[in-house]
């Protein structure tokens, strides 16, 4: 298998923020996990909806400096679909913005390769909602 096909699980996440700027602390935290090799950024789109409902969209290959995302290093793979963007545009509240990010869980790359090498596959990858985890941990205490 070529190294370019040796990938770990891939996720899409939508991060929303009040106003038209992405929180710098959030971007610093994202940069940290990228620099540590835990994730690899594969795609990104920024969307903002101003108070009158006008939508602005900035793709990863455009100038991300104005919205605070230029510091991220991404080689876009066109993994965010028009349907994904439609959902975000339709649900974004006026006066807010969102960063839609696709990333590979790089830490799991070797594990996924070993599973595939044995004839298996990573057949299901779900994220458990934070509220459910907090409730379960609280109940166990």
C-alpha positions as MATLAB code, in Angstrom:
seq = 'XXXXXXXXXXXXXXXXXXXXXXXXXXXXXXXXXXXXXXXXXXXXXXXXXXXXXXXXXXXXXXXXXXXXXXXXXXXXXXXXXXXXXXXXXXXXXXXXXXXXXXXXXXXXXXXXXXXXXXXXXXXXXXXXXXXXXXXXXXXXX';
ca = [
       0.000    0.000    0.000;
       1.385    3.416   -0.892;
       2.113    5.777    1.983;
      -0.388    8.315    0.596;
      -3.139    5.734    1.153;
      -1.986    4.945    4.693;
      -4.384    7.200    6.576;
      -6.051    7.072    9.932;
      -9.702    7.862   10.633;
     -10.882   11.163    9.121;
     -13.405   13.469   10.769;
     -15.275   16.639    9.905;
     -15.882   19.115   12.717;
     -17.757   22.419   12.717;
     -16.549   24.967   15.271;
     -18.804   27.992   15.775;
     -17.909   31.363   17.250;
     -19.694   34.592   18.151;
     -18.852   37.369   15.701;
     -16.771   37.234   12.555;
     -13.403   36.166   14.001;
     -12.258   32.688   14.955;
     -10.990   32.596   18.539;
      -7.152   32.834   18.524;
      -6.892   30.500   21.538;
      -8.825   27.842   19.654;
      -6.508   28.169   16.655;
      -3.462   27.922   18.951;
      -4.867   24.717   20.482;
      -5.496   23.291   17.010;
      -1.962   24.224   15.923;
      -0.615   22.462   19.003;
      -2.273   19.108   18.203;
      -1.114   19.410   14.576;
       2.480   20.165   15.631;
       2.432   17.212   18.045;
       1.424   14.946   15.162;
      -1.944   13.932   16.623;
      -3.929   15.250   13.643;
      -3.290   16.321   10.062;
      -5.499   19.059    8.627;
      -6.973   18.027    5.275;
      -9.501   20.745    4.446;
     -11.010   23.927    5.863;
     -13.764   26.383    4.988;
     -14.724   29.496    6.969;
     -18.302   30.781    6.909;
     -19.732   33.866    8.620;
     -23.283   35.155    8.750;
     -23.595   38.818    9.664;
     -26.512   40.210   11.651;
     -28.548   40.946    8.525;
     -28.103   37.341    7.303;
     -25.479   37.959    4.610;
     -23.182   34.943    4.329;
     -19.447   35.173    3.627;
     -17.452   32.074    2.733;
     -13.658   31.763    2.554;
     -12.164   28.547    1.202;
      -8.794   27.189    2.265;
      -7.114   28.320   -0.958;
      -8.216   31.942   -0.392;
      -6.851   34.574    2.019;
      -7.606   33.268    5.509;
      -5.651   36.033    7.239;
      -8.674   38.316    7.747;
     -10.536   35.634    9.682;
      -7.567   34.493   11.794;
      -6.932   31.143   10.120;
      -3.879   31.885    7.951;
      -1.500   30.376   10.521;
      -2.855   26.884    9.825;
      -0.953   24.772    7.324;
      -3.361   22.843    5.120;
      -3.004   21.160    1.763;
      -6.669   21.098    0.776;
      -8.092   17.758   -0.300;
     -11.623   18.992   -1.227;
     -13.295   16.803    1.390;
     -15.959   19.288    2.501;
     -18.993   18.802    0.283;
     -21.479   21.392   -0.921;
     -24.081   19.553    1.183;
     -21.910   19.992    4.301;
     -21.591   23.704    3.549;
     -25.336   24.041    2.930;
     -26.069   22.572    6.380;
     -23.676   25.011    8.058;
     -24.953   28.026    6.089;
     -28.582   27.106    6.874;
     -28.040   26.546   10.601;
     -25.540   29.313   11.390;
     -27.097   32.020   13.543;
     -26.806   35.663   12.419;
     -23.781   37.357   13.984;
     -21.746   34.132   14.196;
     -19.067   32.344   12.214;
     -17.867   28.781   11.740;
     -14.707   26.950   10.781;
     -15.462   23.663    9.046;
     -12.384   21.477    9.383;
     -11.602   18.014    8.055;
      -8.719   16.277    9.787;
      -7.061   12.897    9.899;
      -6.485   11.357   13.295;
      -2.814   10.867   12.523;
      -2.176    9.145   15.861;
      -4.349    6.226   14.620;
      -2.650    5.884   11.214;
      -0.410    2.950   12.193;
      -3.242    1.179   14.001;
      -5.525    1.512   10.962;
      -2.734    0.237    8.678;
      -2.210   -2.835   10.880;
      -5.943   -3.553   10.894;
      -6.074   -3.279    7.076;
      -2.879   -5.343    6.769;
      -4.548   -8.186    8.645;
      -7.481   -8.144    6.234;
      -9.711   -6.089    8.504;
     -10.963   -2.548    8.299;
     -11.892    0.303   10.604;
     -15.586   -0.346   10.054;
     -17.149    2.194   12.385;
     -15.833    5.384   13.903;
     -18.272    7.351   16.047;
     -17.845   10.302   18.311;
     -19.764   10.156   21.575;
     -21.312   13.543   22.406;
     -19.574   15.368   25.252;
     -22.798   15.681   27.272;
     -23.246   11.890   27.214;
     -19.670   11.323   28.403;
     -20.004   13.913   31.190;
     -23.299   12.343   32.325;
     -21.803    8.836   32.364;
     -18.680    9.944   34.250;
     -20.775   11.929   36.742;
     -23.060    8.943   37.307;
     -20.040    6.692   37.960;
     -18.685    9.036   40.618;
];
